[in-house]
């Protein structure tokens, strides 16, 4: 998919018209129709997951720029979009799922999330924290969440900014932004929307309906007049210029990254450490090819057996602390201490790493109460694995 992401592609062209936006939307809707006809909810429809197949538009731009035939360029650009020579493809089905009336996992990316998915997240968090009891009939949503996301994408494609946003930067969706999404509160500011057709505004309104049953279906989208209009709709949209603002784009990308870290993998506590303190086979090999390391635990291969023995001893210290903690000491602090020492010498053990990920280990300490017998069993298996590898 050499043509790049949707919004990046738009930002490269100063003469992106409403008709072009309509044709791109039609291609996106056709891809979504295929998914929904198979009862598949994509659940992560966003510009980053809409890719152009080739670079023909960019090549055409450079060709006509060199020949300064701007009018011909515009005509050629429109021809490429409208005749499908630059198809848009929907990708990343990591969150996709068959819709059997049981969609309840709060998977989403900020800005494009439907109210029902936010509600699923709210209930999921309250049940997890014990604020409300787990319901025997859990809250579910359906594939219409994709239609809401499509409405947001169309809105941004037309004007260059999202319909729901907040002035307050936060690691979670701010309350004011959440409220706007849950109530479907958005408008069409005159500065950017005065030249955009009523048909375009109509499809956005009908997609950004809070109640799923009132929202357009994918069949309704494909039948909408805006996607089938014979009018020129050659008004140049402000979105390309807005998307060229690198500061704005960088801010959105940073917000996305932080939101993704907090919400898309919300049940997994991961802490990245400096490279100097990482001990895994690939980095160890690279360091050994250069100057001899002196950080204390990226070691010389001649000392491999000794280092392996130390690593196993550190793991055994964890088991001892789990089963027979010493009297008079702070058990939690001591467990964190011995676990950290074992972790320093055994970061390359996938079995240990995977086991700790489910136990609130952040690389330094446990953030929640630890099931010591379960931890001891994980460490025991890690010791057996390391011992078997040495024997073989």
N, C-alpha and C positions, 0 to 999 in steps of 0.2 A: 504493500500500500504506500507507494512512493509519494503520493500527492499530499500527504500530511493531514492534520486534524482539521475539522470543519472551521472553527473560529480562526485558526491561524491562516487558513486558506482565504477566508473572507478578508482578513486584515491586510492581505497582500494586494487587494484590488480596490481602488478608490471609486470605482463605478459599479458597485454591487447594488443591483436594483431590486425592487419588490418582486418583479417577475422571476428573477433568479432565485430569490428566497422561496417563492412559491414552488418552483420546480425542484429545488433541493428538498423542501418539505415533503413533496410528493414521493420522492425516492425513499426518504426516511420512513414515511408512512407505509410504503409498499413492503419494506423490510419488516416493519412491525406487524403488518397484516399477516405476513407469512408465519411469524412466531405465534401470533394470537390464533391463527387458524389451526395450529397444532396445540392450542391451549397452553402455550409457554409464555410465562411472564419474564421479561428480561430483567427488570428490577434495578437496573443501573444505567438507564438511558441518559446520556450526557454528551456534550460536544467532544470530549476526549475519546469517546467510543464511536465516533462517526468519522471514518477515514475516507479520503479520496484515493481512488485506485492508481492514478498516474499524475504526472506533472504537466499534462498537455496545456493546462491553462497558464501555468507559469511560463512554459516555453513560448506560448503564444504571446504573452505579455512582453517578454524580452524581444521577440522578433519584431513586434509592432512598435516597441519602444525605439528600437534601432532605426526603423523606417518611418517613425513619427507619424504614422497614419492612425491617429487616435480613434477616428470614427470607425475605421475598418476593424480596429482592435475590439471596440465595444461590440460591434456586430458579431465578430468571430467568437468573442467570449460568451455572448448570449447564445450563439449557435451551439457551442460546446456543451453548455449547461442544459439547454432545452432538448438536445438530441442525444443526450446520454453518453457523450464521449468522455465525460469525467464523472463516472458513477460514484455515488456515496455508498459506503458499506458499513453495516452495523457490526461491531465486534465486541469482544470481552463478555462472554457468557458465564463468568465466574459466579454470579449471583442468580443466574436464570434457574427457573424451577417450573415444573408442571403445576398448573393451577388447578388443584382438586378441592378448592374451598378451604385449604388449610395453610395459606400463606400467613405467617405470623412473625417471622424473624425480621427484626428491624435493620435490614440491610439497605443502605442508601448513601448517596453523596449529597452534601449540602447544596442549597440553592434549587435543586431539582426534585427534592423529596415531596411526595404527596402527603396530605394531612393524615391519611389512614396509616401510613408507615410511621409517622411521628407518634401517632396515638399508640401504635404497637410498641414503639420504643418506650414510651412513658409507662405503659403497663408492665412491660418486661422488666424495667428497672425497679419499679415498686414491688413487684413480686419477688425479684431477686434479693432485694434488701429487706424483705419481710414487712414492708409498710402495708401491703394488702395481701391476703391469702391467695395462693395459686388457684385460679378459677378452673373448675372441671370442664367448662366450655370456653376455651381461650379465645381472645379477640383475634379475628383474622381480617385480611384484606384480599383483594383480587388483582388481576392483571390490569385493571383500569389505572393502577398507579403509573403505568407506562404512559398513559394518555396525558396525565398531569405533567409529567416530565417533558413530553413533547410540546405541551403548551408553553412551558418555561423556555425551552430551546427556541421556539418560534419567536417569542417575545424578545429574547436577547439578540436573535439573528436580525430582527427588524430595527432595534434601537441601540444595541450595544451594551446594555446593562440588564441585570436580572429584575424581575418584578418584585421579588421579596429579598430584602437585604437589611442590614443593620448598620448604624453608624458606630456601634460599639463592638470593638474587636474582642473575641472571646474564644476559649478553647472548646466551648460547646455552643450550640446555636443559641444566641442571645434571646431573652424572653420576648423582646419586641418583634424580632424576626419570626420566632415561633408563633406568636399570636397572629401575625399577618398571614402566615401560611394556614394556620388552623381556621381562620375566618375568611380566607380568600380575599384579603384586603390589598388591592393594587389599583393603579390608575395608569392613564396614558398621558404623561406630561406633554404639554403643548409644544415645547421647543423641539422635541424629537418626533412627535407623533402627528403633527399638524398635516404633513404631506402624505401620511400613510393611509391607505384606503380603509373604509369602514368594513369591507369584507375581511381584511386581515385582523382588525380589532375583534370582529365577530367570532372568528375561529379561536382566537386566544381566550375570549370570554367563555366560550362553550367548553373549552378544554380545562380551564382553571376553575371548575366548579368543585366546591368542597365535597358535596355528596356524590359518590361514584355513580349512582343511578341517574344523576342529572348530567353527567359528563358525556361528551361525544364518545361513541365507540370508534374503533379504527375504521369501520366501514363508513361511519358518518363523516370522518375526516376526509377520506378519499372521495366522498361524494360532495364535499363542501364546495361552493362556488369559487372560493379563493384559489383552490387547486385546479380548477377546471375553467378558469376565466379566459376569455379570448381577448380581453383588453390588453393594451400594451403594458400598463403598470411599470413604465420605465423611469419612475421617480427614483433617484439615487438615494439609498438609505444612509443614515448617519452611523450605522453600526461599524462599518469598516474603519472609519476615522477614530471612533471610540476605542476599537480593539487595537489600534496602532499605538495607543497610549501605554507605553511599556510599564509605567508606574502602576497604572490601574490593573493591568494584566498580572504583574508580579504580585500585587496585593491579593488578588483573587487566588492565584496559584498557592501563595503562602497559606491563605485561609483554608483552601482545599486540603493542603498537606496536613495541617494541624487537625482539621476536622476528621480527616480519614484516620489519622493515628488514634484519635479519641473514640471514634464511633464505628468504623468499619471493622476494627479488631479490638473492640472494647473489652472483651473478656480475656485478653492476652496482654500481660504486663511485660513489656520488652524494654530493656535499657541498653543502648549502644555504648560501648566502652572505647576509650582511645586505642588506636592500633598498637601503641606501645605496650598495652597491658593485655592484648589478646593472645591466646595460645591455641592455635589450630594448625593442623598439618600443613596446609598450603602456605600460610605466612611463616611457619617455622622453617619450611624448606627454602623459601625465598631468603630469609634472614641468614640461613646457613651458607648460602651461595655468596654472601657478602662478608663484611667484617664479623668477627666472632661477637655474638650478642652478650651483653653484660647486664641484662635486666633482671636476672635472678631466676627466670623460669622459662625462657626460650633458650634451650640448652644445646650444648655440643653433642653430636651423635655418639662420641666415645663414651659419654656418660649416660647413654640411653637407658641401660638396664637399671642403673642407680636411680635415675629420675622416675622411671616407671614404678619402682618400689616405693619411692616417696609418695607418688600420686595415689597408689593403693592404700598406703598407710593413712593418708589424709582422709580417704573415704571411710576407712575403718573407724577413724576418730568420730566421724559423723554418726555411724551406727552406735558406737558406745554412748555418745551423748543422747541419742534418741532413747536408748533402752535403759541405761544406768547413769542418769545425770548426777554429777557430784553434789553432795549436800552443801548447803550454805552459799551456793552461787546463783546468780540470776540465770535460770535455765534458758530463757529465750535469747538473751544476749550471748550466752555461751554457744548456743546452737547456731546463731548467726555467724559467730566467729569461726567455728570449726567448719561450717558449710562454706564460708567464703574461702578459707584456706584450701579446702578440697576442690572448690570450683576453679580456683586459680590454676591448679595443676591438672584439671580434667575437662577443660572447656571443649576439647576435641571429641569428647564422648557424647555421641548423639543420643544414646539411650538416657543418659543423665540429663542432658539439655532438654529433651522432650518431656521428661518426667517433671523437671523443675518448672517448666512453663505453665503447668497446670496447678502449681502450688504457690502462686504469688511471689515467686523469687524474682528480684529485680537486678540480680548480679552482685548485690552487696548484702541484702538482708531479705527476710520474709516480711511482707507487708501485712499479712493476716495470720491468724492462729494456724499452726501446722499440725497435721495428722502425723505424729512422730512414727507410728508403726508403718504407715504408708511410705513415708520418706525413707525409713530404714530398709524397706523392701526394694525401693527403687535403687538405693545406693548399693545394696547387696547384689542386685542384678548387674549394675555397672561394674562392680568388682569382678564378677564372674566373667563378664564379657571381655574385660581387659586381660584377665588371666588366661582365658582361652585363646585370645589373639597372640599373646606372648608365647604360649605353648606351640601354636601352629607356625 
